[in-house]
Amino acid sequence: MQKQPLGLPKQSLGLLRSLILISDWISFTDPYKQKDKRWFYKNQEVESIEKSSVIFIPVDYSRLILYNLSYILLYGAGIYWTKFSIKKKTITTDTRYLTGLVIPEETWLNNHFNTEPFVFPPPYDFMIAGGNLLEFSFTTLQVQEDYSGQSRRAFERGTILTQLVFPLKEPLVMLRKATEKLEEFDYANAPPLRVLMSEFFNGIFVNEIALESPNSAYEENIPGIRRIKPNLLEIFPKTWSNEVYIDGLRREISKISNDFAFSGASMILK
């Protein structure tokens, strides 16, 4: 039987390549040292953390090597979201928007589908990972004209629904709204660059958010993140010292934020 194309135009992806989901950030970043950690929120002790998750849309990356250890620094637009209860049994959520994500390369490879050195953009039409880290290709979510592509798309959409949309619809919608308004990612007027580190500098920095400059709203404690400090330029002096490079990076983050708001989000949520 002759295969008939669907005849539907593919949606423009712009800079979009993949979406990274870390479903349980606390377990992913430091499962042993933080297992029994006491968390606080607005001077109240947190009774339990139900969810601590990261959704991130990468636009570029750098490989950083320190003390013979390799780290992956992803740039893009993302969100850290946590759901928890405090002593009065009140269920609360809080969030921090992100423009960077640092993961030791060994951790990335141990949790990722690909055992080869990190490649960006990913050369695959279909991808999926295991454990606490999942990666989804926007290419596969486009309208597919052949039956094989339709099958891959159906499988990935099913996985996205069960792993991302159903359990984490609230932060996903929050990220879409923030990218629509560009209030968190506009290159000229957004808050300072914010990089979430699972581990860096041979364990000196573990589960921290480094800010480009002081910002009281972002420096407030949030359950699941050990520390938030305006020390980005101190930690990555070579990476962030070139103002022309940083301005270009902000523009790329702004562009992918816009691409996600008006293309990527609808592909996932529809």
C-alpha positions as CSV (number, residue, x, y, z in Angstrom):
1,M,0.0,0.0,0.0
2,Q,1.4,3.4,-0.9
3,K,2.0,5.7,2.0
4,Q,0.1,9.0,1.8
5,P,1.6,12.1,3.3
6,L,-0.5,13.9,5.8
7,G,-0.2,17.2,3.9
8,L,0.1,19.3,7.0
9,P,2.9,21.8,7.3
10,K,5.5,21.3,10.0
11,Q,5.5,23.9,12.8
12,S,8.5,26.1,12.9
13,L,10.9,25.2,15.7
14,G,13.2,28.2,15.6
15,L,16.1,27.5,18.0
16,L,14.2,24.7,19.7
17,R,15.9,21.3,19.8
18,S,15.0,19.5,23.0
19,L,13.4,19.8,26.4
20,I,15.3,18.5,29.5
21,L,13.3,17.2,32.5
22,I,14.9,16.4,35.9
23,S,11.9,15.0,37.7
24,D,13.5,14.7,41.2
25,W,16.1,17.4,41.6
26,I,17.1,16.6,45.1
27,S,17.8,12.9,44.4
28,F,19.5,13.8,41.1
29,T,21.9,16.4,42.5
30,D,22.9,14.9,45.9
31,P,20.9,11.9,47.1
32,Y,23.0,11.1,50.2
33,K,24.1,14.4,51.7
34,Q,20.7,16.0,51.4
35,K,18.5,13.0,52.3
36,D,18.0,14.1,55.9
37,K,18.6,17.8,55.4
38,R,16.2,20.2,57.2
39,W,14.7,22.8,54.8
40,F,13.2,26.1,55.8
41,Y,10.8,28.5,54.0
42,K,10.1,32.0,55.3
43,N,11.4,31.1,58.8
44,Q,9.3,28.0,59.0
45,E,10.6,24.4,58.9
46,V,9.5,22.4,55.9
47,E,7.8,19.1,57.0
48,S,8.2,17.4,53.6
49,I,9.0,18.1,50.0
50,E,6.6,16.4,47.6
51,K,8.3,17.5,44.3
52,S,11.4,19.3,43.3
53,S,11.7,19.4,39.5
54,V,13.6,21.2,36.7
55,I,12.3,21.9,33.2
56,F,14.9,23.3,30.9
57,I,15.0,24.3,27.3
58,P,18.7,24.5,26.2
59,V,20.0,26.8,23.4
60,D,23.7,26.2,23.7
61,Y,26.4,24.8,26.0
62,S,29.9,25.0,27.2
63,R,32.2,22.2,28.5
64,L,34.2,23.3,31.6
65,I,37.2,21.3,32.9
66,L,38.5,21.9,36.4
67,Y,40.9,19.6,38.4
68,N,40.6,17.0,35.6
69,L,36.8,16.9,36.0
70,S,34.4,17.9,33.2
71,Y,31.2,19.7,33.6
72,I,28.4,20.6,31.2
73,L,27.1,24.2,31.4
74,L,23.8,24.5,29.5
75,Y,22.3,27.9,28.6
76,G,18.7,28.4,27.9
77,A,15.3,29.1,29.6
78,G,14.0,27.0,32.4
79,I,12.3,26.7,35.8
80,Y,12.9,25.1,39.1
81,W,9.6,24.2,40.9
82,T,9.0,22.7,44.2
83,K,5.9,21.6,46.1
84,F,6.1,21.1,49.8
85,S,4.3,21.3,53.2
86,I,5.3,23.3,56.2
87,K,4.6,22.6,59.9
88,K,1.0,23.8,59.7
89,K,0.3,21.2,57.0
90,T,-0.1,23.9,54.4
91,I,0.8,22.7,50.9
92,T,2.9,25.4,49.2
93,T,4.6,25.8,45.8
94,D,7.4,28.1,44.9
95,T,9.6,28.5,41.8
96,R,12.8,30.1,40.4
97,Y,13.3,30.7,36.7
98,L,16.7,29.7,35.3
99,T,19.0,30.7,32.4
100,G,21.7,28.1,33.0
101,L,22.2,24.5,34.3
102,V,25.5,22.9,35.4
103,I,25.8,19.1,35.6
104,P,29.0,17.0,35.9
105,E,29.5,15.3,32.6
106,E,29.8,11.9,34.2
107,T,26.4,12.5,35.9
108,W,24.9,13.6,32.6
109,L,26.2,10.5,30.8
110,N,25.2,8.1,33.6
111,N,21.6,9.5,33.4
112,H,21.4,10.0,29.7
113,F,20.6,7.9,26.7
114,N,23.9,8.8,25.0
115,T,27.2,7.3,26.2
116,E,29.2,9.3,23.6
117,P,30.6,12.8,24.5
118,F,27.9,15.4,24.8
119,V,26.7,16.7,21.4
120,F,24.6,19.8,20.9
121,P,22.3,20.2,19.2
122,P,21.3,16.5,19.5
123,P,21.5,14.7,16.2
124,Y,18.5,12.5,16.9
125,D,14.9,12.8,15.8
126,F,13.9,10.7,18.8
127,M,15.4,10.6,22.2
128,I,14.6,9.5,25.7
129,A,16.6,8.9,28.8
130,G,16.1,7.1,32.0
131,G,16.2,7.7,35.8
132,N,15.7,11.3,36.9
133,L,16.7,12.8,33.6
134,L,14.6,12.8,30.5
135,E,15.2,14.6,27.2
136,F,12.6,15.0,24.5
137,S,13.2,16.1,20.9
138,F,10.9,18.8,19.5
139,T,11.6,17.5,16.0
140,T,9.7,14.3,16.8
141,L,6.8,16.3,18.2
142,Q,6.3,18.0,14.8
143,V,3.7,16.7,12.3
144,Q,5.2,13.6,10.7
145,E,4.5,12.6,7.1
146,D,5.6,9.0,7.2
147,Y,4.2,6.2,9.4
148,S,7.4,5.6,11.1
149,G,7.6,9.2,12.2
150,Q,4.0,9.1,13.3
151,S,4.8,6.1,15.5
152,R,7.8,7.9,17.1
153,R,5.7,11.0,17.6
154,A,2.9,9.1,19.3
155,F,5.3,7.3,21.6
156,E,7.1,10.4,22.6
157,R,3.9,12.3,23.1
158,G,2.7,9.5,25.4
159,T,5.9,9.7,27.4
160,I,5.7,13.4,27.7
161,L,2.1,13.2,28.9
162,T,2.9,10.7,31.6
163,Q,6.3,12.1,32.7
164,L,5.8,15.8,32.2
165,V,2.3,17.1,31.5
166,F,0.3,15.1,34.0
167,P,2.6,15.4,37.1
168,L,4.1,18.8,36.3
169,K,1.5,20.8,34.4
170,E,1.6,23.7,36.8
171,P,5.3,24.6,36.4
172,L,5.1,23.8,32.6
173,V,2.2,26.3,32.3
174,M,4.1,28.8,34.5
175,L,7.2,28.5,32.2
176,R,5.0,29.1,29.1
177,K,3.4,32.2,30.6
178,A,6.8,33.6,31.7
179,T,8.2,33.0,28.2
180,E,5.2,34.6,26.5
181,K,5.6,37.8,28.5
182,L,9.4,37.6,28.3
183,E,9.4,39.0,31.8
184,E,12.0,36.5,33.0
185,F,14.1,36.0,29.8
186,D,14.1,39.3,27.8
187,Y,17.7,40.0,27.1
188,A,17.4,43.8,27.9
189,N,15.1,43.9,30.9
190,A,15.1,40.4,32.5
191,P,16.4,39.7,36.0
192,P,20.1,38.7,36.3
193,L,21.3,35.5,34.8
194,R,20.6,32.5,37.0
195,V,22.6,29.2,36.9
196,L,21.5,26.2,38.8
197,M,24.4,23.9,39.7
198,S,24.0,20.2,40.7
199,E,27.7,20.0,41.6
200,F,30.7,22.1,40.5
201,F,34.3,22.8,41.4
202,N,35.1,19.4,42.8
203,G,32.1,19.5,45.2
204,I,32.7,23.0,46.6
205,F,29.4,24.1,45.1
206,V,26.6,21.5,45.4
207,N,22.9,22.2,44.6
208,E,23.2,26.0,44.4
209,I,21.9,28.8,42.3
210,A,24.5,31.4,41.3
211,L,23.1,34.8,40.3
212,E,24.8,37.3,38.0
213,S,24.0,40.2,40.4
214,P,22.1,40.7,43.7
215,N,18.3,40.2,43.5
216,S,16.3,40.0,46.7
217,A,13.4,38.1,45.1
218,Y,15.6,35.4,43.8
219,E,17.9,35.1,46.9
220,E,15.1,34.1,49.2
221,N,15.4,30.5,50.4
222,I,13.4,27.9,48.5
223,P,13.1,24.2,49.6
224,G,15.2,21.8,47.6
225,I,18.0,24.3,46.8
226,R,20.8,24.5,49.3
227,R,21.9,28.0,48.7
228,I,21.3,31.0,46.4
229,K,24.0,33.7,46.1
230,P,25.0,36.5,43.6
231,N,28.4,34.9,42.9
232,L,28.1,33.9,39.3
233,L,30.9,36.1,38.1
234,E,33.2,34.8,40.9
235,I,32.5,31.1,40.1
236,F,32.8,31.4,36.3
237,P,35.0,34.4,35.7
238,K,36.3,33.4,32.3
239,T,32.8,32.4,31.0
240,W,31.1,35.6,32.1
241,S,33.8,38.3,31.6
242,N,33.1,39.1,28.0
243,E,30.2,41.6,27.8
244,V,29.7,41.2,24.1
245,Y,29.5,37.4,24.5
246,I,27.1,37.7,27.4
247,D,24.9,40.2,25.5
248,G,24.7,37.7,22.6
249,L,23.9,34.9,25.0
250,R,21.1,36.9,26.5
251,R,19.7,37.4,23.0
252,E,19.8,33.7,22.3
253,I,18.1,32.9,25.6
254,S,15.4,35.5,24.7
255,K,14.9,33.9,21.3
256,I,14.5,30.4,22.5
257,S,12.2,31.6,25.2
258,N,10.0,33.1,22.5
259,D,10.2,30.0,20.4
260,F,9.1,27.9,23.3
261,A,6.2,30.2,24.2
262,F,4.7,30.3,20.7
263,S,5.8,26.9,19.3
264,G,7.2,24.4,21.7
265,A,4.7,24.8,24.6
266,S,1.7,24.3,22.3
267,M,3.3,21.1,20.8
268,I,3.5,19.7,24.3
269,L,0.3,20.9,25.9
270,K,-2.2,20.6,23.1
